[in-house]
Amino acid sequence: FEPIDLYDFGRRAILAAKQTLASRISDLKKNSLAKKYSERIGEIISAEVYQVWKKEILLLDEEGNELILPKSEQIPQDYFKKGESIRAVVKKVDMRNNTPVIILSRTSPDFLAKLLEIEVPEIFDGLIVIKKIVRDPGERAKVAVESFDDRIDPVGACVGMKGSRIHGIVRELKNENIDVINYTNNTQLLIQRSLTPAKITSMELDQDNKHANVYLKPDQVSLAIGRRGVNIKLASELTGFELDVYRDDEGVEEEFDIDLDEFSDEIETWVIDELKRIGCDTGRSVLNLTAAELERRTDLEKETIEEVRKVLQAEFQKE
């Protein structure tokens, strides 16, 4: 490199060099900010409310960087004041006029997923996995979870003792009702669980067209549909099936039952085969026999029978 004496520059040249240097430094800062938040997409951050506008809120992070929380990404019940600290998830980084704009969200399913990860150690440790989340922000959410450890009840772990783990999340989401559902590969069971808190009596599945007709007692229809149709809409999104609800006006003609084969993700195949050997092909046919009678008529141990009954009772206790 050839040394340059600044005294050889004129005033205009020095001013131009100064502006060029400032521009390069500004570009580097912008690129650094864009890179930093691009790597944090999907993460929860805390930021301070700096300015509240009609269509969006301007926030500042701990380094003074500006972040945007659009109205469309706010829960309808959200109300924030200047100086208040709020949590949101980084949704995306937009470039406007060569300037990075960091967009936050409180309505994204990722926000709920990260809140669960914070509150539920089993999710953070990977023992429980979130299969899918669907939300109607501020109204209702459905979370399908699955455990990799048979000793862990994924729903109980997420809810916590007396709701201790889920209550904090509900408050953060402005009293959004959260249904935590035990995921299963069995479509019929998944649809039944996804329509919580409604209790269904029977179902007709069309796997090819991803459609299901669900029959319920008259007093359960409104629960299945939910306020403004939210419950059935979320159940449909969670299962991937179009759901139609019908009143079962014939009353108690037959209790809702489930084939034992449909519990194969929770009960081992050889156990199901042993129960079928004595004529128990459905969940209720097993529960209609006492534990002592099952032990006498099958080659199953007492502990195995108790575990099977526990699994089946968990499905039918709503009825």
PyMOL commands that set and color helices and strands:
alter all, ss='L'
color gray80, all
select helices_A, chain A and resi 6-8+11-38+71-73+109-119+121-124+154-159+161-172+187-194+218-225+227-239+260-263+269-277+283-287+291-297+302-316
alter helices_A, ss='H'
color red, helices_A
select strands_A, chain A and resi 44-52+56-60+66-70+85-96+99-105+128-136+140-147+177-182+200-206+211-216+242-247
alter strands_A, ss='S'
color yellow, strands_A
deselect
rebuild
show_as cartoon
